Amino acid sequence: MDLQQLQELVNIESDRLMLQYNETPDPKLVILARTVKLSEESGELADQILGYCGLQRKDKMYKYSMDKLSKELADVIITTFVLAKACNVDIIKAIDDKMQIVSQRKLNGEVNPIV
């Protein structure tokens, strides 16, 4: 699946879920809820990263697996796409624009061109 296909799937699923509401929810509350969900998914990813690095508490290490790590990474990406849709952001264009900036930084010899 490429980014365009992911965007199309997110659009379809988001629209389907919105139809389940009896009334149109407040867009600001939708954005807030999506942001909180992204934070939740990021926390779950952080737990898996700690496990991956062997830095998780011993009583939590049983929760770590490569399968869970990959799924949490996917959750963060998908949730980011959902939040972008709620904010009317063309996330694919935003990624492309950012990668052009990163490429220019790399050409300029910056030490850490990604951030």
N, C-alpha and C positions, 0 to 999 in steps of 0.2 A: 504494500500500500504506500502510495506517495502522499506528500503533504496535501495536494489538491483533493485526493480521494478522502483523506482524513477530514478535511474541512467540509466536504459534502456530507459525509456521514454525521458529523457533529451538527450541521445545519438541520438535517432531517430529524435526528433524534431530539434536538432542542425544540424544534417546532412541534414534534409529536407530544413531548412532555408538556409544553405550554397549552396545548389543546385540552389537556386533562383538567386544567383549572376552570372553575365556573366563571371567573372573572379574570381580567388581565391583571397580573400582579404588578406592583410598583416596580418600575425598572431599577430604581436605586436599591431596593431590597434584593432584587435578583442579583445585581452586581455585588452587593455585600455578601450574600449567601455564596456566590461563586468564589469570591475572594477567600472567605473562611474555608471553603472546601479545598481550595488550592493550598492553603496553609496546612490543613489536615493531611493532605496527600504528601506535602513536603516533609512533614514530621514523620510520616510512615516511611518515606524514602530515607530520611536521616537515620532511622533505626536500622534499616537494612544496610546502609553504608557503614555504620558502626560495626555491625556484624561482619561485613565483608572485610573490614580492616582488622578484625579481631579485637576491637576496642569496646565492644558491647559488654555490659555486665554479664557475669557468668549465668545468672538466673534468667537472662533474656536471650542468650546465644541460641537456644533451641528454636527460636522464632526465625532465625536467619537461614536463607537459602538463596542460591543464584536465581531460582525460578521466582521467588518472592521479590528479589531485588529488581529483576527485569520488569516484573508487573508493576512495581511501584514507580519505576522510571516512566513506564507507559502511562500510568495514572496521572502523573504530573504533567506530561505532555498533553494528554487528552483534556484534562481539566483546564490547562492554560488556553487551549483552543476554545473551550466552552466559555471561559471568562472573556476572551477576546471578542467572541460573538456578542456577548451581553453588552460589551462596551463599544460595539460597532467599530472594532479595530480589524483591519485586514491583516491577520497575523502572518500570512504567507508573504505579503509585501513587506511587513515589518521585519521578518526574518531575513529576507533578501536585502533590504536596506541596511540592516545591522551587519550582515556578512560583507557588504561592500565597505563599510567603515572598518571592519576588522582587517580586511585585505589591505586597505590603505595603511592602517597602522603597522601591519606586518612589513609592508614595503618601506615604511619609514624607520624600521628597525626597532620598534618598541619592544620592550622585554616581555610584557604580557598583553598581547594585542586583543584578547577576547573581551576583557572587562574595561 
